[in-house]
Amino acid sequence: MLFFTGLAHAEYYKVFITRVSNDLYRTSEGIYIQTQYCYQYVYGENAILNYSQYNAYGNQLIFQNNQTCTVKSVFR
């Protein structure tokens, strides 16, 4: 399960994601991750979400092939 804390530092979350459309991924928990210029075509793959709710700089999605994409937002 994916939880977000109220801390100001980035947290790492293990997520199972599927690409929904351009720059949009969905986790198995129904959470959406909006990226920027992300061209990773994954359909059911583990990834790492590096995310801070209060500091958007450095938010990224890290794929199994070690490619990263900038995360713009995370929402339900």
One Martini backbone bead per residue (centre of mass of N, CA, C, O) as a GRO file, in nm:
protein
   76
    1MET     BB    1   0.100   0.033   0.017
    2LEU     BB    2   0.039   0.384  -0.026
    3PHE     BB    3   0.210   0.643   0.155
    4PHE     BB    4   0.183   0.974   0.286
    5THR     BB    5   0.369   1.213   0.433
    6GLY     BB    6   0.437   1.526   0.621
    7LEU     BB    7   0.711   1.543   0.514
    8ALA     BB    8   0.975   1.734   0.349
    9HIS     BB    9   1.091   1.478   0.249
   10ALA     BB   10   1.180   1.231   0.062
   11GLU     BB   11   1.022   0.941  -0.063
   12TYR     BB   12   1.014   0.586  -0.091
   13TYR     BB   13   0.835   0.382  -0.340
   14LYS     BB   14   0.690   0.086  -0.408
   15VAL     BB   15   0.573   0.016  -0.741
   16PHE     BB   16   0.298  -0.086  -0.956
   17ILE     BB   17   0.301  -0.025  -1.307
   18THR     BB   18   0.103   0.152  -1.565
   19ARG     BB   19   0.050   0.264  -1.871
   20VAL     BB   20  -0.204   0.487  -1.990
   21SER     BB   21  -0.043   0.743  -2.105
   22ASN     BB   22   0.085   1.021  -2.165
   23ASP     BB   23   0.238   1.083  -1.872
   24LEU     BB   24   0.073   0.818  -1.749
   25TYR     BB   25   0.038   0.644  -1.438
   26ARG     BB   26  -0.057   0.332  -1.270
   27THR     BB   27  -0.126   0.183  -0.989
   28SER     BB   28  -0.244  -0.091  -0.812
   29GLU     BB   29  -0.393   0.135  -0.606
   30GLY     BB   30  -0.495   0.390  -0.800
   31ILE     BB   31  -0.251   0.567  -0.856
   32TYR     BB   32  -0.138   0.865  -1.004
   33ILE     BB   33   0.134   0.942  -1.242
   34GLN     BB   34   0.277   1.240  -1.341
   35THR     BB   35   0.473   1.322  -1.611
   36GLN     BB   36   0.777   1.432  -1.800
   37TYR     BB   37   0.886   1.315  -2.080
   38CYS     BB   38   0.783   1.002  -2.087
   39TYR     BB   39   0.912   0.682  -2.257
   40GLN     BB   40   0.786   0.450  -2.078
   41TYR     BB   41   0.676   0.114  -2.163
   42VAL     BB   42   0.462   0.000  -1.915
   43TYR     BB   43   0.300  -0.332  -1.813
   44GLY     BB   44   0.367  -0.431  -1.528
   45GLU     BB   45   0.584  -0.279  -1.307
   46ASN     BB   46   0.839  -0.222  -1.118
   47ALA     BB   47   0.899   0.067  -0.903
   48ILE     BB   48   1.030   0.392  -0.810
   49LEU     BB   49   0.915   0.644  -0.585
   50ASN     BB   50   1.028   0.979  -0.572
   51TYR     BB   51   0.865   1.171  -0.307
   52SER     BB   52   0.749   1.515  -0.254
   53GLN     BB   53   0.491   1.720  -0.158
   54TYR     BB   54   0.681   2.001  -0.098
   55ASN     BB   55   0.916   1.903  -0.320
   56ALA     BB   56   0.941   1.876  -0.661
   57TYR     BB   57   1.230   1.854  -0.657
   58GLY     BB   58   1.324   1.523  -0.758
   59ASN     BB   59   1.089   1.395  -0.868
   60GLN     BB   60   1.069   1.032  -0.934
   61LEU     BB   61   1.082   0.767  -1.172
   62ILE     BB   62   1.204   0.430  -1.129
   63PHE     BB   63   1.314   0.190  -1.330
   64GLN     BB   64   1.439  -0.125  -1.397
   65ASN     BB   65   1.641   0.017  -1.626
   66ASN     BB   66   1.725   0.304  -1.474
   67GLN     BB   67   1.521   0.489  -1.563
   68THR     BB   68   1.406   0.832  -1.562
   69CYS     BB   69   1.131   1.042  -1.435
   70THR     BB   70   0.954   1.315  -1.408
   71VAL     BB   71   0.746   1.434  -1.145
   72LYS     BB   72   0.454   1.633  -1.116
   73SER     BB   73   0.225   1.419  -1.004
   74VAL     BB   74  -0.003   1.293  -0.741
   75PHE     BB   75  -0.307   1.089  -0.772
   76ARG     BB   76  -0.663   0.970  -0.761
   0.00000   0.00000   0.00000
